Amino acid sequence: METLLCRMEAELFLEPNRTQLSDTCVHGTRQAFDLCRTTLTRAGTPAGPLHSLFTGGLDHEQVWEQIELLNAPALRYLRGVVGRVHRLKQEESEAAVDNEHKLLERGREEAESAGSRGVEDQFFKLCEMEAFLAEEERRDQDSSSASSSEAVDLFQDVPLDNLFYQDFFDPPSRGGEDGGGASSEGEGVSSEGECE
């Protein structure tokens, strides 16, 4: 069919006489019909009731009806193949997920059965770490019990009268950065917060 189309001149498509073009198209359609029927027969699929395409004295509608008679079983066959392929891929995907879950579960079981061996190596020993943590906890409890007698209650009420700047801060140095404006004895502010 390709050789027929390649030998044809481009002007042939523009000429009013199209009988040669029509004959070429009918011949190509017959070849395609025969190829499709042979392929379906080899695949074990029923290829429909027609053994070849009849075109003599038939109009275009009747030729298309013959092609549809061939295509109907082919379409059913192809839909079945696509459905089987889809199911197989879905089953493979589910099997892969199941295998992955089984491997993860097996890994967890092995880790649980191995116990502490899974985290130990030549530098880290779990029993040494547990002993160290127990010792540190004991030291922390000892220091907290000793300091609990000296503990300061941060929530107790503190009288706010007679509080001065010098009670909270060191006196500024003379001739330092502040220019010596404030004195270290708390002059200038009384206990009531009034200026002198």
Disulfide bonds with the S-S distance in Angstrom:
none
